[in-house]
Amino acid sequence: MTTAKKNRTTTLTNWDRTYLWHPFTQMQEWEQEEPLIIERGKGPYLMDTEGKRYLDGTSSIWVNLHGHRHPSLNRAMKNQLDRLAHSTLLGLSNPPAIQLARELIRIAPKGLKRVFYSDNGSTAVEVALKMAVQYWQQRRPEAGPKHTFLHLKLAYHGDTIGAVSVGNIELFHSRFKALLFPTLEADPPYCYRCPLNLAYPSCQMACLDPIERILKERHRELAGFIIEPLVQAAAGMITAPPGYLKKVRELCTRYDVLLIADEVATGFGRTGKMFACQHEGVTPDLMATSKGLTGGYMPLAATLTTEEIYNAFLGTYEDFKTFFHGHSYTGNPLGCAVALANLEVFRKEKTLAQLQPKIKTMARLLESLWQLPHVGDIRQRGFMAAIELVADKKTGKPYPLEARMGHRVTAEARRRGLLLRPLGHIMVLMPPLSTDDRTLTRMVAILHQSIATVTSHPALN
Ligand SMILES: Cc1ncc(COP(=O)(O)O)c(C=O)c1O
């Protein structure tokens, strides 16, 4: 490595420590560690300022789909840049925003007809919540206020206050309780740690019974049931049994409660279909998307809804039924252009068809991890996987948070050339959809070695 390169990294390191505040990061520790400063990417790899290559094992926090610096996505952004970087959707429109809305409706679950843009997963959720509340006010004002939400425990829908209100991850959310609106909660279908102490399939999804009870008793006040379809991602990739989502849809319809599907993590091919809802033929009333929408290039989000909900907002200006919500960068042309290119790559490269054998390869490779003494559970849906590390495999006793097992395994994997981001003691593997078998094999091998090395350390057992 040249001295110039080394000096530059040192300077950037000092500036980072002096000026930056990183998300979800204890900065006291950060300031003492050597930061990894990523400068380039190519396919499944990220390169640091010194030219060292790493595999991107979590798709840069679940956003990248076709690899870094994909020629079509790069071209689309450059072309758009030569026309226009940004103009507002407040009172104006722009071609990429229009074309993308049309494309999204083409690929979305049947029945979703309208697209409302925002900038990230949390705002896509905020939009859905606000639309649901206003919808009930305008459609059936005589029925009384219908503005409560039902959600699952351990849910994660983002970090803005509305999204936190319908979330339930104690470590992230407890500090903000005073700011949150009241909600109703139900147990998730966490089969490995079943809250009802039952086993699938003999349980016959008994965890749906309390949900039905809540819907039956409280539907008059419930605006919506928000759910991460098929996979509760940030909770540790908790995978719902087949048929669970469909049943949730049926219950919401029966009790006249809107179903809000948060497809921020699961959308755009992650689960093996374009949207998780499509595995069970489900059309939600509102659907929040972001992350993979731009193939991991730009912050963009879209909340999709039905014509029924859209129509409830129509009227003269004086009716004040307008949806008073928007952001400076709503419908940003650069984001929309690259999102269009992302969907075009899905078509041209047959991404979803190519993905099916890779999902099987991933499942086969992950099998080998069962033999490790501290792997309690392995969950996979499509190209999203989680490995739950436990202190005691027999009882499933978790490691204490302070043991920071996920953090330690991540550090070990980084030394071996694989970048990961754990969820507590749960390791996540979520590579770009374009990752080939050889690269996937390498990723799982590093993960295997890293878990084995760290969990065999005598001080931790
Ligand atoms: C299901 C789900 N919803 C919402 C969000 C929030 O998205 P963002 O981080 O873009 O605000 C996330 C982020 O991980 C998510 O997994």
The ligand as a Gaussian input file, in Angstrom:
#p B3LYP/6-31G(d) Opt

LIG

0 1
 C      -39.805000      -3.927000       7.507000
 C      -39.133000      -2.591000       7.602000
 N      -39.877000      -1.483000       7.583000
 C      -39.335000      -0.258000       7.626000
 C      -37.965000      -0.102000       7.716000
 C      -37.380000       1.267000       7.792000
 O      -36.738000       1.586000       6.614000
 P      -35.701000       2.814000       6.553000
 O      -34.504000       2.367000       7.329000
 O      -35.429000       2.986000       5.104000
 O      -36.380000       3.981000       7.161000
 C      -37.148000      -1.242000       7.748000
 C      -35.696000      -1.108000       7.845000
 O      -34.974000      -2.029000       8.086000
 C      -37.750000      -2.526000       7.694000
 O      -37.015000      -3.641000       7.732000

